[in-house]
């Protein structure tokens, strides 16, 4: 593919130069190609081809690493790829044969193989973390994924985190000295073009929030006019309308009571402001804060989407925030997981006694376009399904290794990118 690309590029250069009457006897037409055009052409290459272009010539290498052109950012934004999901094998931490320091470790990216799409097979692409990375001296857990950069938490050392780009192999180790620190998110601020970390420090019945600017290693306190006593869940925040969104899990002042009127926690990246808003009327009343464990925030057609499972009937309501300013929600989908005509696992769910039905029986991992990724656990049997909301079809996904269990994995949405961490 590389040779074909350069053949076509040479023809394109010659055509452009002839059209602009810049061809001369010294045959320097290739060098006369404007940088902006080179950037536009190279940004359309797939990831592996893009990396190899660094070795073509010094000029291209300078373009690639140039902060002036923000070349890696341009490549990421121009790809327009749909998000995939990434898996980190949690079970490997406890395998005595797993020597990460010697062999490195792997993460797996889900992708459909278009060549065998008719056979409904699924392909997981392996991304290898090189042994020399510091993360391989640890056995970490995957926390967050943002713009192709992953954040892990150490299982050995307190308040230690690893930020890694598996494509470029860039790595950063972060250690916090503050007591009772809770990492809420790793996010990329579109206004400053920098990675930042949102932190919460617990103090009795209230929280103090900080923004850690990764590039300059600086923490700034978020000032709020009110006493903020809410903690979000530990999942990746959903980015909509220039803000991060989580389900509010705890109200520190009213423990055990569902914070429905503050059911969604919001952080505006431009003004660095925290506030809350109510979740949609999923039911008449949430009996306790445990009901919020059955809620999952996603993105559907650039709108905030809330997925709520009603137990013990395994009924799933999906709400769409139609108007962000007026907080106008509409119920977009209603799914009955016990429908045997659609879901092959419905029989096993029906066999479970009502008193033993739990929110963790079914997890909704992510939503990509119209595909809802569903994780099901039944006794010792664990399965992953992809449900198309519009076509109402289900496809079972095979995990990348036989010993890789769904419950032993950390999952996150993922984009391949060359974004620099610092």
Secondary structure, 3 states (H helix, E strand, C coil): CHHHHHHHHHHHHHHHHHHCCCCCCCCCCCCCCCHHHHHHHHCCCCHHHHHHHHHCCHHHHHHHHCCCCCHHHHHHHHHCCCCEEEEEECHHHHCCCCCHHHHCEEEEEEEECHHHHHHCCEEEEEEEECCCCHHHHCCCEEEEEECCEEEEECCCCCCEEEEEECCCCEEEEEECCCCCEEEEEEEEECCCCEEEEEEEEEECCEEEEEEEECCCCEEEECCCCCCCCEEECCCCCEEECCEEEEEEEEECCCCCCCCHHHCEEEEECCCCEEEEECCCCCCCCCCCHHHHHHEEEEEECCEEEEEEEECCCCEEEEEEEEECCCCEEEEEEEEECCCCCCCCCHHHHHHCCHHHCCHHHEEEEEEECCEEEEEEEECCEEEEEEEECCCCEEEEECCCCCCCCHHHEEEEEECCCCCCCC
